[in-house]
Structure formats: C-alpha cells, structure tokens
C-alpha cells in the first residue's frame, strides 16, 4: 500500500519545518510544539538522508553543535536555538544525535563534515558512557520517549537501545577518522550495554523486552510501544521475539474503535489528566508506523496493511499526519479536567477547535498536525533501509544470554 503523494507531502512537511539557522521544529509555529526537539529532528534528518537531502541534515547538526551543553549532553527541547530548554537528563537524546551524525556522514560520504563534527561526537560519546550506571551496567533515566517520570524513571528500554546504537555509531566515526583506540573502546561499551540489556530487560516468561526496570529491580510489565525499541534501532534480531512483542502489543494497545496503536494503556500507570494532553483512547500514527515496519520485516502483510489502513483514515485533506488522534468525547473530558492551559497547549487547543485540520475518521480529533516525526516515519517505512547492526553487536556477546 504505497502512497507517492503522501511520501512527497511528508518530505515537504519536514523541509518546511527547518528554519534558516538549521533547527528543525517538531510542528509548525502555530501548533503544539513550535520548538526544536533533537529527538524528533534526528529522525527527520534520517528520513531526509534517504532521499539525498544531506545538506539539510548537515545544516541541522551544525545548529546542534551551537547548543550542545557542557559535558556533551543535549537537552530535550530548544527554543529557536537559544539556551532556553525544558528537561535535561532525557538520556536517549544525546546518543540519538550520535546516530544522526553518523547516518549523515555515511550517506553523504562527506569526510569534512565528520571532521567538523568530531569534537561534538567525542563529547557526546563520553557523556553517553558516563551515564551508564556502574552497578547495573545500564543507563538510568528519569524521562524517556513519553517524557513522563512516573512511567519511565529507571532502566528504560528506549533509552538503553538508543545508547547501544549511539555508541556503536560513535565507534564507527572514530574508526573513519583513525582514532582506533576510541573505536575499540566505544564498540566494547556498546556491546557490554546490549549484553546487560538482554540480561536484565528481557523477560523470559513473556519472551519479549520489558519497558522499564526500577532501581529496586521491579520490572514494569505494562505494555508499551517502546518495547519495539531494540528492533527499531536494529540492535537485536530475533523474529520470534519480535512476533511475540507485536502480538502482545496488538492485543493490549490496538484501538478497537478507530484502529492504530495507543502508546500505552490509558491511565495504567500515568493517571494525571493535566499531563495526558489530548484525551483518552488516543491512537498514535508514528508508533503505528513503527509496527508497520516491524510487520514488514516479518513479512506479515496483514499486520502491515492494518496499520496503513488506520494511517489513511487519520490523514487530513492536505495529507498531514498528526501526532495522535482521540475521540471527541475523550478530548472534551480532558479539557474539562485540565487545570492550566499554557501557551503551547493553547496552540494545540485552538487548532483542534478551529477545525483547522479535520481528519477523515468521523468523531475523532487530532493533536499536533502535521507532526514532522510522524511524516519521517512514513518516509522511513517507504524509503529506509533495515539496520543490520545486530550482526556486529551480537558477535562477542556470551551465547548464554542470547535469546
């Protein structure tokens, strides 16, 4: 189910989100996220690189070089390149930047770009190594992809998967520039981290990775789309585990009304109306596109098609993909319980209530539209290659903990 018009629109959306200074915003200025979120933007550069738009990606990483924090950390959000940020210590962001720089270098073949980025790369790799907990051998984070401490504080699967990938890519960049000692050190760190991830975050009984393990050792077993992270980053390969993960997520998180995947079950751990922007029972197109890629990897045409049928149902007439869609009654309940509307939230509210972007699904409203990350995931579904990093990483991991 290939849609050339949607592919072209997706690339146009991403390009339109890039400012003169190189920063790539998550949404247009008049919507919910008019800021540079490096997490989102790295995925967008990866999509741009699939069609040869390397100069745009390089411009973005030159922008990032100007806002990197001391010790090589990237924060979660930047306001037009200024040092105003929100959360620090969302520890997937820095290794994601490493992977984005490497993808841009590898696809463009521009050694001078890599040389210009090397100082930043070195700082980011050292920072990523430094946040690996000495005792657990895993990255401990307070927030991750959902940006919610209550749910994600601990040794979380998306953060650790990103760190494995980022350190591996850092080692490749070191090797390309002749820094063989760093190449070997960072590759070893990446492998050790993956080995510990498999040992501690893979649940034998479920036959899948878990979302998060608390410092106490408690495993959070609630279903979460982030359980696809090791496969998303291409650092782990086991078709049986992937199929079991998809089956588990489909049973728990597939929206039986409009279709598509929710990111986690409503209010299972997070029960804060103020935080849960957009209403209950929300389906997320970009997480659904993750699943579509995984179904495609497994050759499961039925599963992939179900994801794409959902996607088609929540497009706007302009072929924009929103961040999430929710039933109107759920949106109204959220609004009634919301305690405080900030300016950013009000941008999203105004877009919904002005009917600026009406989606095809009747009785549903959308939030943050268009979302650049969602459009990037569609490009990566149609144009992206499949990572085989697991072949490099799993060599040298003791067979006793291979699943």
MITOR-871606 format. One record per residue (C-alpha): residue in three letters; z negated, x negated, y negated. Coordinates in pm, whole numbers, m for minus. Each point is the difference from the previous one (the first is absolute). Example, Ala and Ser with C-alpha at 12.3 -4.5 7.8 and 13.67 -1.06 7.14 Angstrom:
2
  rest      up    east   north
   Ala    m780   m1230     450
   Ser      66    m137    m344
This chain:
403
  rest      up    east   north
   Unk       0       0       0
   Unk     134    m235    m267
   Unk      14     107    m364
   Unk     211    m228    m220
   Unk     m82     200    m313
   Unk    m374     m40      61
   Unk      45    m372      64
   Unk     183     m44    m329
   Unk    m255     214    m185
   Unk    m286    m201     150
   Unk     142    m327    m126
   Unk      63     151    m342
   Unk    m360     125     m20
   Unk    m140    m344      79
   Unk     224    m170    m257
   Unk     m99     253    m266
   Unk    m368     m77      60
   Unk      43    m367     m93
   Unk     m91     m92    m358
   Unk     149    m275    m215
   Unk    m292    m230      82
   Unk      79      29     371
   Unk    m290     226      97
   Unk      85     289     230
   Unk    m205     314     m58
   Unk    m100     237     278
   Unk     131     312    m177
   Unk     172      73    m331
   Unk    m216     m19    m312
   Unk     m44     377     m26
   Unk    m141      35     350
   Unk    m320     m80     187
   Unk      32    m377      49
   Unk     168    m163    m303
   Unk    m135    m343      94
   Unk      99    m303     204
   Unk    m164      18     339
   Unk      98    m325     176
   Unk     m48     169     339
   Unk     269     259     m80
   Unk     225    m240    m187
   Unk      15    m259     279
   Unk     134     266     236
   Unk     254      93    m267
   Unk     120    m360     m32
   Unk      37     m18     376
   Unk     226     303     m22
   Unk     197    m154    m288
   Unk      51    m316     204
   Unk     169     196     280
   Unk     290      72    m236
   Unk      16    m339    m170
   Unk    m188      87    m321
   Unk    m179    m335       7
   Unk      m4     m57    m374
   Unk    m207     313     m52
   Unk    m249    m116     262
   Unk     m23    m349    m149
   Unk     m64     153    m341
   Unk    m287     201     146
   Unk    m164    m305     158
   Unk      35    m193    m324
   Unk    m186     291    m162
   Unk    m273     m22     264
   Unk     m36    m372     m54
   Unk    m112      85    m352
   Unk    m280     235     108
   Unk    m145    m170     307
   Unk    m379     m26     m23
   Unk    m208    m316      36
   Unk     m28    m112     363
   Unk     340     152      81
   Unk     m97     365      31
   Unk     217     292    m104
   Unk    m176     316    m104
   Unk     103     348     100
   Unk     144     116    m332
   Unk     137    m147    m322
   Unk      76     181    m322
   Unk     337    m122    m130
   Unk     m83    m360      77
   Unk    m325      m4    m194
   Unk    m325    m110     165
   Unk    m127     360      12
   Unk     m41      75     368
   Unk    m188     227     231
   Unk    m137    m115     333
   Unk     m35    m361      97
   Unk     m60     m94     362
   Unk     260     229     153
   Unk      81    m289     220
   Unk     336     110     138
   Unk     164     m49    m339
   Unk       2    m381     m14
   Unk     148     m59     349
   Unk     256     273     m68
   Unk     114    m204    m300
   Unk      37    m305     225
   Unk     225     198     232
   Unk     202     134    m291
   Unk      63    m346    m143
   Unk     104    m126     341
   Unk     234     294      61
   Unk     164     m62    m337
   Unk      38    m372      68
   Unk     130      51     355
   Unk     254     263     m97
   Unk     122    m172    m317
   Unk     m14    m357     130
   Unk    m108    m108    m349
   Unk    m209    m313      45
   Unk     m58     m39    m375
   Unk    m164     345      m1
   Unk    m234    m107     279
   Unk     m82    m324    m177
   Unk     m87     196    m316
   Unk    m226     231     205
   Unk    m165    m275     204
   Unk    m315     m36    m211
   Unk     m62     374      21
   Unk      78       4     373
   Unk    m249    m279      66
   Unk    m275     175    m198
   Unk      66     334     171
   Unk      m6    m153     348
   Unk    m327    m182     m68
   Unk    m148     322    m139
   Unk     110     196     309
   Unk    m158    m259     227
   Unk    m319       6    m207
   Unk     m64     370      52
   Unk       2     m23     379
   Unk    m360      65     104
   Unk    m137    m310     174
   Unk    m199     189     263
   Unk     242     284      79
   Unk     319    m201     m46
   Unk     153     301    m180
   Unk      62      98    m361
   Unk    m272     228    m139
   Unk     115     233    m275
   Unk    m160     275    m207
   Unk     323     193     m59
   Unk     338      m4     167
   Unk     322     199       0
   Unk    m173     335     m68
   Unk    m218    m155    m273
   Unk    m316     165     123
   Unk    m317    m191      75
   Unk    m167     273     203
   Unk     284      m5     247
   Unk     113    m361      m7
   Unk    m286    m240     m64
   Unk     m10    m241     290
   Unk     241    m194     216
   Unk     301     225     m59
   Unk     328      m6     189
   Unk     254       9    m288
   Unk    m174    m279    m193
   Unk     m26    m223     305
   Unk     359      64     105
   Unk     119     m85    m351
   Unk    m204    m321       6
   Unk     149    m108     334
   Unk     350      56    m137
   Unk     m75    m161    m338
   Unk    m144    m318     151
   Unk     292     m31     241
   Unk     247      34    m285
   Unk    m198    m249    m209
   Unk      28    m250     284
   Unk     377      48       5
   Unk      24     m62    m374
   Unk    m212    m312      38
   Unk     231    m122     274
   Unk     309      65    m209
   Unk    m140    m224    m274
   Unk    m113    m273     239
   Unk    m376      68     m12
   Unk     m40     m33     376
   Unk    m379     m22      m6
   Unk     m27     332    m179
   Unk     270     150     220
   Unk    m205     m77     311
   Unk    m333     102    m154
   Unk     119     336    m127
   Unk     185      84     319
   Unk    m315     m79     199
   Unk    m204     223    m232
   Unk     250     281      48
   Unk     m13     m30     377
   Unk    m379     m15      11
   Unk     m23     307    m219
   Unk     239     195     221
   Unk    m190    m106     312
   Unk    m327     123    m148
   Unk     167     320    m119
   Unk     120      73     352
   Unk    m341     m85     138
   Unk    m208     205    m244
   Unk     224     275    m142
   Unk     186     104     316
   Unk    m172     276     194
   Unk      61     m27     373
   Unk     m95     359      76
   Unk     238     144    m258
   Unk     262    m266      63
   Unk      59     m43    m374
   Unk    m128    m179    m307
   Unk    m280     169    m193
   Unk     m12      56    m375
   Unk    m313    m199     m84
   Unk    m307    m166     145
   Unk    m315      m3    m212
   Unk    m214    m311     m42
   Unk    m245     156     246
   Unk     268      m3     268
   Unk      48     377     m16
   Unk     363      95      62
   Unk     149     277    m213
   Unk     213     194     247
   Unk     131     265    m240
   Unk     383      14      13
   Unk     173    m169    m291
   Unk     363     m92     m68
   Unk    m113    m357     m75
   Unk     m37     m43     377
   Unk     376     m72      m7
   Unk     m57    m311    m217
   Unk      37    m269     271
   Unk     335     151      96
   Unk     103      62    m360
   Unk     m42    m368     m83
   Unk     162    m109     327
   Unk    m292    m218     103
   Unk     m73     176     329
   Unk     234     141     261
   Unk     m96     229     283
   Unk     221     305      39
   Unk    m264     176     207
   Unk    m264     m48    m267
   Unk     241     113    m271
   Unk      96     312     196
   Unk    m368      83      62
   Unk     m79     m50    m368
   Unk     280     233    m107
   Unk    m103     261     256
   Unk    m361     m17    m122
   Unk     103      24    m366
   Unk     249     279      64
   Unk    m263     211     176
   Unk    m259     m53    m275
   Unk     192     m41    m325
   Unk     333     182      24
   Unk      m2     287    m248
   Unk      72     308     209
   Unk     103     198    m307
   Unk     244    m206    m206
   Unk      35    m294     239
   Unk     m50    m366     m75
   Unk    m304    m217      51
   Unk    m326      25    m188
   Unk    m154    m343     m59
   Unk    m331     101     161
   Unk    m173     326      89
   Unk    m124     208    m292
   Unk    m357     m84     m98
   Unk     m84    m161     333
   Unk    m163    m296    m170
   Unk     103      47    m362
   Unk    m127     332    m133
   Unk      16     m62    m373
   Unk     207     259    m187
   Unk      13    m217    m308
   Unk     164    m282     192
   Unk     230     209     219
   Unk     274      44    m258
   Unk     262     264      69
   Unk    m169     243     233
   Unk     m67      27     370
   Unk     245     m15     290
   Unk     228    m243    m183
   Unk     291    m157     187
   Unk     113    m347    m106
   Unk     372     m85      12
   Unk     m43    m376       3
   Unk    m245       7     290
   Unk     240     234     178
   Unk     274    m257     m57
   Unk    m223    m262     164
   Unk     m11     222     304
   Unk     376      51     m13
   Unk      53    m378      13
   Unk    m238     m27     294
   Unk     172     283     186
   Unk     332    m171     m64
   Unk    m137    m327     139
   Unk     m97     185     318
   Unk     334     182      24
   Unk    m179     333     m43
   Unk     269     200    m177
   Unk    m192     328      14
   Unk    m301    m148    m180
   Unk     214    m173    m262
   Unk     202     315     m69
   Unk    m315     209     m47
   Unk    m114    m246    m268
   Unk     335      11    m178
   Unk      21     380      14
   Unk    m337       7    m177
   Unk     121    m253    m257
   Unk     306     210     m76
   Unk    m222     306     m50
   Unk    m212    m165    m270
   Unk     274    m159    m209
   Unk      60     132    m348
   Unk     341     115    m118
   Unk      37    m346    m155
   Unk     m71    m160     340
   Unk    m335    m135    m114
   Unk    m266     m77     263
   Unk    m360      81    m103
   Unk    m315    m183     100
   Unk    m142     307     172
   Unk      53     372      32
   Unk    m275     261      30
   Unk     m17     378      26
   Unk     m38     168    m336
   Unk    m328     169     100
   Unk    m143    m340     100
   Unk     107    m144    m332
   Unk    m170     286    m184
   Unk    m324     m56     196
   Unk       9    m366     m89
   Unk      54      77    m366
   Unk    m289     249      m1
   Unk    m234    m262     149
   Unk     121    m295    m208
   Unk    m276    m118    m231
   Unk     195    m210    m243
   Unk     366     m43     m77
   Unk      88    m344    m130
   Unk     324     m66    m185
   Unk     170    m133     312
   Unk    m102     303     203
   Unk     115     231    m277
   Unk     347    m156      13
   Unk      24     112     361
   Unk    m147     343     m73
   Unk     248      62    m281
   Unk     292     m96     223
   Unk    m113     242     269
   Unk     m71     290    m232
   Unk     314     m42    m206
   Unk     196      29     324
   Unk     176    m321    m107
   Unk      69     m96     360
   Unk      25     296     230
   Unk      35     m93     364
   Unk     200     191     256
   Unk    m300     109     210
   Unk    m116     344    m126
   Unk    m367      35     m89
   Unk     m53    m377     m32
   Unk     m43    m223    m302
   Unk      55    m372     m29
   Unk    m202    m276    m162
   Unk     136    m322    m157
   Unk     376      50       8
   Unk     201    m211      39
   Unk    m223    m256     171
   Unk     170    m339      20
   Unk    m179     m99     319
   Unk     126     311     181
   Unk     357     m73    m104
   Unk     m43    m361     112
   Unk    m109     116     344
   Unk     317     207      31
   Unk     211    m304     m89
   Unk    m188    m208     257
   Unk      53     267     265
   Unk     374      m4     m60
   Unk      62    m363     m98
   Unk    m303    m203     102
   Unk     m11    m244     286
   Unk    m268       7     266
   Unk    m250    m284     m17
   Unk     m46    m211     311
   Unk    m297    m194    m133
   Unk    m200      96     308
   Unk     213    m243     201
   Unk    m128    m287    m216
   Unk    m356     121     m32
   Unk     m80     102     355
   Unk      99    m342     131
   Unk    m326    m188      18
   Unk    m223     308       0
   Unk    m207     m14     322
   Unk     155     231     256
   Unk    m338     146      88
   Unk      m1     199    m324
   Unk     365      98      m1
   Unk      39     371      58
